[in-house]
Every structure is written in C-alpha cells, then in structure tokens.
Amino acid sequence: MVLAAAVVMMLYAIGDSKVFFQNPTDLAEKNIPAGTRIRIGGLVKEGSVQRGAELRVRFEVTDGKTSIPVRYQGILPDLFREGQGVVAEGKLEPDKAVDADTVLAKHDERYMPKEVADALKKSGRWGEGEEAAAKGTAAAAGGTTR
C-alpha cells in the first residue's frame, strides 16, 4: 500500500514537470490554457526588443508566420540578439504572451531544438540567424566593443 502511494506521487510529480515545446504558430493555433508551463522557440523578431528598468525585457519570438510576445526579467545570454534563435520557457499568460523565467540563445542549428529548426525551415526563415551571427562576428573582429 505504501509502495503504491509512493508510485502514484512520483507519477504525479513527473506529470507536473513536463514542459511541451511550441513554435509561435502552434501556440497561436492551439487552445492552451493560461498558466500552462511551455517552452517556445524561434527567432527573436527584428525590432521587437524593448528593455526596461530592473533588467526587464520584452521581445517577440517568431517562426516567420506568427510572433508571440515574451516578457522576461533577468540577465539575457550573451548570444541574445534580434534575428537569432531563442528558446524561452515560462508560463502562458491570458493574453497569449509568455512570462519567461528562462531564456536560452542559440547561435546555429547544432544547438537549436529540432522543432525550432524545422519550423524555421518550413517558413522559409532558416538561415537568417546565421547571417546575423556572421555580422556580429565580423563586427567583433573589427575591434568594436559594447
């Protein structure tokens, strides 16, 4: 009896810790309830990054077809920039924005989840992040500093 209760508790905990990956189009089309923990991936939409006080930042994640707003408070990864691959994890808000507690920046397909790469390829946006990375690398090689 005790063993059965422990197994039930363990399965319940595992079920609560699952986080499903979504691309922006899937997220917009599915009826996912507010408060659900999700992981969204795509490119940081050009012109969408807005920095505020106390390390607050707002940006949009796009797959070329749909864009989803993301709100985050904290230090962003060094590779985070517009046009680059990104994965944000957090809770879905009633307005379909993601209140992220984790942001991961991706610089190429070797580190990008397969679902993100597939969605970008399907939308014709694949390769834009690599071009932005090349521009950033070229600027860094030219001796520019932040």
PASE-452238 format. One record per residue (C-alpha): chain; x, y, z. Coordinates in steps of 0.05 Angstrom, whole numbers. Last residue first. Layout:
REM residues N
+-------+--------+--------+--------+
! chain !     px !     py !     pz !
+-------+--------+--------+--------+
!     A !      X !      Y !      Z !
...
+-------+--------+--------+--------+
This chain:
REM residues 146
+-------+--------+--------+--------+
! chain !     px !     py !     pz !
+-------+--------+--------+--------+
!     A !    599 !    941 !   -524 !
!     A !    665 !    937 !   -561 !
!     A !    684 !    941 !   -633 !
!     A !    751 !    912 !   -654 !
!     A !    736 !    893 !   -726 !
!     A !    734 !    820 !   -706 !
!     A !    673 !    836 !   -663 !
!     A !    638 !    869 !   -722 !
!     A !    652 !    808 !   -765 !
!     A !    626 !    761 !   -711 !
!     A !    562 !    803 !   -704 !
!     A !    552 !    803 !   -780 !
!     A !    563 !    728 !   -782 !
!     A !    513 !    718 !   -726 !
!     A !    462 !    759 !   -763 !
!     A !    472 !    716 !   -825 !
!     A !    466 !    652 !   -784 !
!     A !    401 !    676 !   -754 !
!     A !    371 !    690 !   -823 !
!     A !    389 !    620 !   -848 !
!     A !    321 !    588 !   -840 !
!     A !    265 !    638 !   -848 !
!     A !    230 !    600 !   -905 !
!     A !    170 !    583 !   -861 !
!     A !    184 !    508 !   -865 !
!     A !    258 !    518 !   -850 !
!     A !    241 !    560 !   -789 !
!     A !    191 !    508 !   -763 !
!     A !    241 !    451 !   -774 !
!     A !    297 !    488 !   -739 !
!     A !    251 !    503 !   -679 !
!     A !    226 !    431 !   -675 !
!     A !    297 !    404 !   -680 !
!     A !    318 !    444 !   -618 !
!     A !    373 !    493 !   -635 !
!     A !    444 !    479 !   -612 !
!     A !    473 !    450 !   -676 !
!     A !    426 !    494 !   -716 !
!     A !    464 !    557 !   -701 !
!     A !    473 !    614 !   -650 !
!     A !    420 !    595 !   -599 !
!     A !    400 !    640 !   -541 !
!     A !    367 !    609 !   -480 !
!     A !    316 !    648 !   -439 !
!     A !    289 !    621 !   -373 !
!     A !    236 !    651 !   -326 !
!     A !    191 !    671 !   -383 !
!     A !    122 !    703 !   -378 !
!     A !     98 !    681 !   -446 !
!     A !     45 !    724 !   -481 !
!     A !    -21 !    691 !   -501 !
!     A !    -61 !    749 !   -469 !
!     A !    -83 !    701 !   -413 !
!     A !     -9 !    688 !   -396 !
!     A !     29 !    625 !   -415 !
!     A !     80 !    607 !   -363 !
!     A !    155 !    600 !   -374 !
!     A !    209 !    576 !   -420 !
!     A !    242 !    616 !   -475 !
!     A !    282 !    587 !   -533 !
!     A !    319 !    634 !   -579 !
!     A !    350 !    634 !   -649 !
!     A !    380 !    699 !   -672 !
!     A !    348 !    754 !   -714 !
!     A !    349 !    804 !   -657 !
!     A !    400 !    789 !   -604 !
!     A !    415 !    740 !   -548 !
!     A !    485 !    710 !   -554 !
!     A !    509 !    739 !   -488 !
!     A !    451 !    707 !   -451 !
!     A !    399 !    754 !   -420 !
!     A !    405 !    777 !   -348 !
!     A !    339 !    778 !   -313 !
!     A !    266 !    795 !   -322 !
!     A !    229 !    766 !   -381 !
!     A !    167 !    781 !   -421 !
!     A !    155 !    744 !   -487 !
!     A !    107 !    766 !   -542 !
!     A !     89 !    713 !   -595 !
!     A !    100 !    724 !   -670 !
!     A !     68 !    683 !   -726 !
!     A !     89 !    665 !   -796 !
!     A !    164 !    674 !   -797 !
!     A !    175 !    629 !   -736 !
!     A !    174 !    689 !   -690 !
!     A !    192 !    703 !   -617 !
!     A !    175 !    773 !   -595 !
!     A !    212 !    815 !   -544 !
!     A !    202 !    847 !   -476 !
!     A !    258 !    859 !   -426 !
!     A !    260 !    875 !   -353 !
!     A !    330 !    881 !   -323 !
!     A !    306 !    927 !   -266 !
!     A !    281 !    982 !   -313 !
!     A !    261 !    968 !   -385 !
!     A !    290 !    939 !   -449 !
!     A !    247 !    931 !   -511 !
!     A !    267 !    880 !   -564 !
!     A !    218 !    876 !   -622 !
!     A !    256 !    910 !   -678 !
!     A !    275 !    844 !   -712 !
!     A !    237 !    785 !   -684 !
!     A !    279 !    740 !   -638 !
!     A !    278 !    675 !   -678 !
!     A !    241 !    611 !   -658 !
!     A !    226 !    573 !   -595 !
!     A !    172 !    568 !   -542 !
!     A !    175 !    525 !   -480 !
!     A !    111 !    520 !   -441 !
!     A !     83 !    519 !   -370 !
!     A !      7 !    526 !   -372 !
!     A !    -19 !    585 !   -332 !
!     A !    -66 !    607 !   -387 !
!     A !    -99 !    547 !   -421 !
!     A !    -72 !    523 !   -488 !
!     A !   -124 !    527 !   -544 !
!     A !    -77 !    513 !   -602 !
!     A !    -70 !    559 !   -662 !
!     A !    -27 !    614 !   -630 !
!     A !     19 !    565 !   -596 !
!     A !     28 !    523 !   -659 !
!     A !     45 !    586 !   -699 !
!     A !     95 !    610 !   -646 !
!     A !    132 !    543 !   -641 !
!     A !    115 !    501 !   -581 !
!     A !    155 !    455 !   -537 !
!     A !    120 !    419 !   -481 !
!     A !    142 !    423 !   -409 !
!     A !    133 !    361 !   -366 !
!     A !    145 !    374 !   -291 !
!     A !     73 !    364 !   -269 !
!     A !     69 !    294 !   -299 !
!     A !    134 !    274 !   -265 !
!     A !    106 !    296 !   -197 !
!     A !     41 !    258 !   -207 !
!     A !     80 !    195 !   -228 !
!     A !    122 !    200 !   -165 !
!     A !     61 !    210 !   -120 !
!     A !     26 !    150 !   -151 !
!     A !     89 !    107 !   -143 !
!     A !     96 !    128 !    -70 !
!     A !     23 !    111 !    -56 !
!     A !     31 !     43 !    -88 !
!     A !     93 !     29 !    -45 !
!     A !     56 !     48 !     18 !
!     A !      0 !      0 !      0 !
+-------+--------+--------+--------+
